Structure formats: C-alpha cells, structure tokens
Amino acid sequence: MLLPLMAVAAGLVLLVWSAERFVDGAAATSRRLGVSPLLVGMLVIGFGTSAPELMVSSLAAGQGNPGLALGNGYGSNIANIGLILGLMAVISPLAVHSSVIRRELPILVAVTFLSALLMWGGVIGRLEGSLLLTLLAAMIGFSIWQARRSSSDVLGAETEESLQAHPMSLRAGVIWTLVGLALLVLSSRILVWGAVEIAIGFGVSDLIIGLTIVAVGTSLPELASSFSALRRGEHDLVVGNVVGSNLFNTLGVVGLAAVIHPIAVGGEVLLRDWSLMTVMTLLMTVFAIGWKGRPGRINRLEGAMLLTLFVGYTAFMVHLVVSSAGAL
C-alpha cells in the first residue's frame, strides 16, 4: 500500500505543477496570438484548469475504471464549489459583476439537471457521452460569439490584469504549454495507477476514490489560481474559474470518459453525489446572480455554508473508506 500512496502523492504534486504551467502557457500563447482577454478567461483559463480532470478521467476510462472517471468529474465539481469558492468567500467576500458569469450560471444548472436524466437508466453510454461533448462544442461556440459581443466585460479586464502580472513571450508560452501537457499525461498515469491500487487495497469502489482523493487533487490547480486571483482582488476571475471548470467537468470530462468506456451508475450516485452537487450549484447560482435588487455577492456566511457542506460530505466519504477497510 505504501507504493500506491507514494504514487498518488507524487502524481498529485506533479499534476498541480504541470497544470499551472499548461494553463499559464496556453493563456499567454492565446493572448500573444490575438485572442481577446475575455475569451482567454472564459475558455483557456476557465476550461483549461480542468485539464487534470480530463486527463485523469480519460486514462481511467481507457484502463477500464470508468467509476474513477465519473467520481473525478462530479467530485471535482463539489470540491470547486465547496472547498475553493467557499474558502475564497470566507477569506474575502466575492462580488460578482460579470454579465458573462451570470449568463453561464443558469446554463450550468440546466446541464447539471440534464446529467441526472442521462444517468437515470443506470448507465452513461457512448450516445449520452456524445451528446455531452456536442453540448460542450456548442457551449464553446456560444462563448466565442459572446466574447465578440461583450469584449468590455469585467471578466475580460481581470484576465488582462492577470496576464500582465505574469508576462510571457510567445516562444515561452508555447514551450510551457507543450511541457505542461506532456507532464499532465505522465502525472495522470501515475495518479490513476495509485488510486486504483488504493481502491483495491481498501476494498472500496474506484468511484469513492475518484470522489475523494482524486477529485480534491485535480481541483488543486483551480485552488492555486483562485488564491492568486483573490490576492489581486479579481473576484470575477475566481467565480469564473469555478463556473467554467464545472461546465467542462460535467460536459467534457464525463462525456469523453463515457465515449471511451460506458459508465455504470449506481443509485447512490444520484441520491448522494449528484444531489449534493446540484444543491451546491443552485446555492452558488442564487448567491452569485443576486435577486430583487440584491447584488451578486458571495459573502462570508454563504461561503461558510458551502465549505461546511463540502467538509461534511468529505467526512462521510472518508467514513465509508475507513468502514470498508475495517471490514476486510
């Protein structure tokens, strides 16, 4: 068991480092090639921070562990809202000004409910996975169209400030993009192997490991970028990171994994994991959009509520792992 634990630890460290290099390089390269700051914030940074989830879930599905892929996708969504957004709001209340984020939040809610319909039959097959990927492609097309119409959005301004804070030449951007991508693949392979071995050793499903260790680990790049944005007072970039990442996880990560290998879905996923993810998504949407004259803002109390839900869920999942290990 020691070697798998070391593999997971090493894989996570390398995954976080390579993901940051990949996103920084891709964002700088895109900006140097003339892509608008808003589009860089919406797609390159928002979706790019989900590269670890995509790599890990694709490899897991390809190796016959689709439960790990599903757990990673949905578990990362829970971690993004509860751990990252909740913790950031507790540190400093998050004011949401971006109209782009406010438009994307209802889309995220709709996609979340759609995922339940696709799981209702007990399996997310290749057809359902293809549908999710098609919706992702449509979402990317919509984002490009939206960026061209709303180039003055707050999210674009904050992205430009972030890029200026970490200047990078085109050559350096391309190099770090390629290096980050190569290391993402390597670290994902190490992490998946270790996670599967731990699941076998503890006698739990790969779904549980995906929802806990792997999900939190692959969400660490979002946590790092959110801390950096929070220090610069870029609140919309913090929220946009989470919204973009969750959209990509639900559509792209789960969709691609299902196309590679159909995913069997037990009833507990809908009752336990999807239900919590949906509640947290709805709460985030209500807090961030604002209602009846209330400005979009996630205050410390609301952040603490999201963080508490995450801590409670994680404690319950750890209890399941410990109970399974004790029964062996």
Secondary structure, DSSP 8 states (H G I E B T S, - for coil): -HHHHHHHHHHHHHHHHHHHHHHHHHHHHHHHTT--HHHIIIIIITTGGGHHHHHHHHHHHHTT-HHHHHHHHHHHHHHIIIIIIHHHHHHS-EE---HHHHHHHHHHHHHHHHHHHHHTTSEE-HHHHHHHHHHHHHHHHHHHHHHHH-TT-HHHHHHHHHHHHS---HHHHHHHHHHHHHHHHHHHHHHHHHHHHHHHHHT--HHHHIIIIIHHHHTHHHHHHHHHHHHTT-HHHHHHHHHHHHHHIIIIIHHHHHHHS-EE--HHIIIIIIHHHHHHHHHHHHHHH--TT--SEE-HHHHHHHHHHHHHHHHHHHHHHHHHHHH-
